[in-house]
Amino acid sequence: MSPTPLRHYLQFNDLTADEYAHVLQRAAVIKKKFKAYEKYHPLADRTLAMIFEKASTRTRVSFEAGMYQLGGSVVHLTTGDSQLGRAEPIEDSAKVISRMVDLVMIRTYGQDKIERFAEHSRVPVINGLTNEFHPCQILADIFTYIEHRGSIQGKTVAWVGDGNNMANTWLQAAELLDFKVHVSTPSGYEVNEAVAGVRQQDCFKVFANPMEACRDADLVTTDVWTSMGYEAENEARRAAFADWCVDTEMMKVARPDALFMHCLPAHRGEEVEADVIDGPQSVVWDEAENRMHVQKALMEFLLLGRVA
């Protein structure tokens, strides 16, 4: 068997639409095996290193459990263990760690750190979250939408809240997979189009009024008002975002079969009403579980290529 070419997954547009079709199809197959208690160990004797500079619950559990389910092993490193760029240059850490493992997942602050690590890594590097992008989460969200409603092509996603890493990644996904995003953020918290890197302006539309962004949407989604690393802005953000709480009125103007998603953790009464996140249109628990399944498919693809 010829070796799989080295590929990294640092932002959503690192894969093509055709490759996403394969990964999403594999995620469905792998999830079916999991639900049937069918052993599937394609990554036996492979090791995943997980490096966390930002704390995590879902990212750690989904990657760690997922790698074990694929037959592999996991090395878990926290800020105190690794200190990327502090104890030694990022480039040196990458050269050392990538000689000892088969795959690296990094959850950190600046995108520049993970890009520098990947540049000097001998093995695939996966973005578990940075300030700029959260590709594994959007991959899970799209998989969840497909499970419940079929193809996302041509659909409309309403993003209500902060123009953050999630919003950036939704825009990349819309451009690549041919759907639209309605973005509504408070003034001063807009999506940075240069960071998102979108080229087709018709893949998204900006709305000052979040209610209008939700009108006729197929999916309404949001995130916390204050992401990790921005805690000093918490009070200012609470005031600025007061009208950007996804409530039942917003869901009523969306399509009757619209879904609600949230990457979690959620603050009921802030970015979303309890009646919405705990209501019949919410699929947040499926969405959370699906992080594990899509990441298993992604790791399989990066290490083994296209598996039939």
C-alpha positions in Angstrom: 0.0 0.0 0.0 1.4 3.4 -1.0 1.7 5.9 1.9 -1.1 8.5 2.2 0.0 12.0 1.3 0.5 14.3 4.2 -2.6 16.4 4.7 -3.6 18.8 7.5 -7.0 20.0 8.6 -6.5 23.5 9.9 -9.6 25.2 8.5 -12.7 24.1 6.7 -11.5 24.8 3.2 -8.6 22.5 3.6 -10.8 19.8 2.0 -12.7 19.8 -1.2 -16.5 19.4 -1.6 -15.8 15.9 -3.0 -13.6 15.0 -0.1 -16.3 16.2 2.3 -18.9 14.0 0.6 -16.6 11.1 1.3 -15.9 12.0 4.9 -19.5 12.6 5.7 -20.5 9.3 4.1 -17.8 7.5 6.1 -19.0 9.3 9.3 -22.5 7.7 8.7 -20.9 4.3 8.2 -18.7 4.6 11.3 -21.6 5.8 13.4 -23.7 2.9 12.3 -21.0 0.5 13.4 -20.7 2.3 16.7 -24.5 2.0 17.4 -24.4 -1.7 16.5 -21.4 -2.4 18.8 -19.5 -3.5 15.8 -15.8 -3.4 16.4 -13.9 -1.3 13.8 -10.2 -0.8 14.4 -8.6 0.6 11.3 -6.2 2.7 13.4 -4.8 -0.1 15.5 -1.2 0.8 16.6 -1.7 4.5 15.7 -1.3 7.2 18.3 -3.0 10.6 18.5 -1.4 13.4 20.5 -3.9 15.9 21.8 -2.5 19.3 22.8 -4.7 21.6 24.8 -3.9 25.3 25.4 -7.6 26.0 25.7 -9.6 23.9 28.2 -12.1 21.4 26.7 -14.8 18.9 27.5 -16.4 17.9 24.2 -13.2 18.2 22.2 -11.2 16.0 24.5 -13.9 13.3 25.0 -14.9 13.2 21.3 -11.3 12.8 20.1 -10.1 10.6 22.8 -13.1 8.2 22.8 -13.1 8.3 19.0 -9.4 7.3 18.7 -9.9 4.5 21.2 -12.9 3.3 19.2 -10.8 3.1 16.1 -8.3 0.9 17.9 -5.7 3.6 18.5 -4.0 5.2 21.5 -4.0 8.8 22.8 -1.4 11.0 24.5 -3.0 14.0 26.3 -1.0 17.2 26.8 -2.2 20.3 28.5 -0.7 23.8 28.6 1.5 22.8 31.6 2.8 19.8 29.7 3.5 21.4 26.4 3.5 25.2 26.5 3.7 25.7 22.8 6.3 28.3 22.0 7.2 28.9 25.6 9.4 26.0 26.8 10.7 25.6 23.3 9.9 27.0 19.9 6.7 25.7 18.3 8.8 24.5 15.3 10.9 22.3 17.6 7.9 20.9 19.4 6.4 19.9 16.1 9.5 18.2 14.9 9.8 16.2 18.1 6.2 15.3 18.8 5.5 14.3 15.1 8.3 11.8 15.2 6.6 9.9 18.1 2.9 9.9 17.1 0.8 9.4 13.9 -1.6 12.4 14.3 -1.8 15.6 16.3 -4.9 17.5 17.4 -4.3 21.0 18.8 -6.8 23.3 20.6 -5.1 26.7 21.0 -5.6 30.5 20.7 -4.0 31.9 17.5 -4.3 30.2 14.2 -0.7 31.1 13.6 0.4 28.7 16.2 -1.3 25.7 14.6 -0.1 26.7 11.2 3.5 27.0 12.4 3.2 23.6 14.1 1.8 22.0 10.9 4.5 23.4 8.7 7.1 21.5 10.7 5.1 18.3 11.4 5.7 15.0 9.8 2.1 13.8 10.5 -1.4 15.3 10.0 -2.4 18.1 12.3 -6.1 18.8 13.1 -7.5 22.1 14.4 -9.5 21.3 17.5 -10.4 25.0 17.8 -8.6 28.3 17.4 -9.7 31.9 17.8 -10.2 32.0 14.1 -11.7 28.7 13.1 -13.6 25.6 14.4 -13.8 23.3 11.5 -14.5 20.0 13.3 -17.6 21.6 14.9 -19.1 22.8 11.6 -18.3 19.4 10.1 -20.4 17.8 12.9 -23.2 20.4 12.4 -23.4 19.7 8.7 -23.5 16.0 9.3 -26.2 16.5 11.9 -28.3 18.5 9.5 -27.9 15.9 6.8 -29.0 13.2 9.3 -32.2 15.0 10.1 -33.1 16.9 6.9 -31.0 15.6 4.0 -28.6 17.6 1.8 -27.6 21.1 3.0 -27.0 22.3 -0.5 -29.2 25.3 -1.3 -30.4 25.7 2.3 -30.1 28.7 4.5 -28.3 28.8 7.8 -29.0 31.7 10.2 -26.1 32.7 12.4 -27.2 34.8 15.3 -24.5 36.2 17.7 -20.8 36.8 17.7 -18.8 37.0 14.4 -16.4 34.5 15.9 -14.5 31.3 14.8 -17.8 29.5 14.3 -19.2 32.2 12.1 -15.9 32.3 10.1 -16.1 28.6 9.5 -19.8 28.6 8.5 -18.9 31.1 5.8 -16.2 28.9 4.5 -18.5 25.9 4.5 -21.3 27.8 2.7 -18.9 28.8 -0.1 -17.6 25.3 -0.5 -20.8 23.3 -0.1 -23.2 25.7 -1.9 -25.6 26.9 0.8 -26.2 30.4 2.2 -25.6 31.9 5.7 -27.6 34.8 7.1 -25.4 36.5 9.6 -26.6 38.9 12.3 -24.2 40.3 14.9 -24.3 43.3 17.1 -22.4 46.4 15.8 -18.7 46.0 16.6 -18.8 42.2 16.6 -19.1 41.6 12.8 -17.5 38.7 10.9 -14.1 39.6 9.6 -14.4 38.6 5.9 -10.7 38.8 5.4 -10.1 36.2 8.2 -13.0 34.0 7.0 -11.3 34.1 3.6 -14.6 33.9 1.5 -14.4 34.9 -2.1 -18.0 34.6 -3.1 -20.1 37.4 -1.5 -23.4 35.7 -2.5 -22.8 32.8 -0.1 -23.7 35.0 2.8 -25.9 38.0 3.7 -25.6 40.3 6.7 -28.7 41.4 8.7 -28.8 44.1 11.3 -32.0 42.5 12.7 -31.5 38.9 14.0 -35.2 38.3 13.4 -34.8 39.0 9.7 -31.7 36.8 9.6 -33.9 33.9 10.9 -36.7 34.4 8.5 -37.2 31.3 6.3 -34.0 29.8 7.6 -33.6 26.0 7.5 -31.2 26.0 10.4 -30.8 28.6 13.2 -27.6 28.4 15.2 -25.6 30.4 17.7 -22.8 30.4 20.3 -21.9 31.8 23.6 -21.6 35.6 23.7 -18.2 35.5 25.3 -15.8 32.9 23.8 -12.8 31.6 25.8 -10.1 34.2 26.0 -12.5 37.2 25.9 -13.7 37.0 29.5 -12.6 40.5 30.3 -15.3 41.7 27.8 -18.1 39.7 29.4 -20.2 42.6 30.8 -19.8 44.7 27.7 -20.8 41.8 25.5 -23.9 41.0 27.7 -25.1 44.5 27.1 -24.3 44.5 23.3 -25.8 41.1 22.6 -29.1 41.5 24.6 -31.2 41.5 21.5 -29.4 38.5 20.0 -30.9 35.8 22.2 -32.4 33.1 20.0 -36.0 32.9 21.2 -39.2 31.2 20.2 -40.2 34.2 18.1 -37.1 33.9 16.0 -37.7 30.2 15.5 -41.3 30.9 14.5 -40.2 33.0 11.5 -37.8 30.3 10.4 -39.1 27.5 8.2 -41.6 25.2 10.1 -39.1 22.3 9.9 -36.1 24.4 10.9 -33.5 23.0 13.3 -31.7 24.7 16.1 -28.0 24.0 16.9 -25.5 25.2 19.5 -21.9 24.0 19.8 -22.2 24.1 23.6 -21.7 24.9 26.4 -24.9 26.9 26.4 -26.1 29.7 28.7 -29.9 29.5 28.8 -31.4 32.9 29.0 -28.4 34.6 27.3 -27.7 33.5 23.8 -30.6 31.1 23.7 -33.9 30.6 25.5 -34.4 27.4 27.4 -37.6 26.8 25.4 -35.5 26.7 22.2 -32.5 24.7 23.2 -34.7 22.2 25.1 -37.5 22.3 22.6 -38.5 20.0 19.7 -36.5 21.8 17.0 -33.2 21.5 19.0 -30.8 18.8 17.9 -27.9 19.9 20.1 -27.4 16.5 21.7 -27.1 14.7 18.4 -24.8 17.5 17.3 -22.6 17.0 20.3 -22.3 13.2 19.8 -21.7 13.7 16.1 -18.4 15.5 16.8 -17.0 12.1 17.7 -18.3 10.4 14.6 -17.1 13.0 12.1 -13.8 13.2 13.7 -13.3 9.5 13.5 -14.1 9.7 9.8 -11.7 12.7 9.5 -8.8 10.8 11.2 -9.5 7.8 9.1 -9.2 9.9 5.9 -6.1 11.8 7.0 -4.3 8.6 7.9 -5.6 6.1 5.4 -7.0 8.1 2.6 -10.3 7.1 1.0 -11.6 3.9 2.6 -14.3 2.1 0.6 
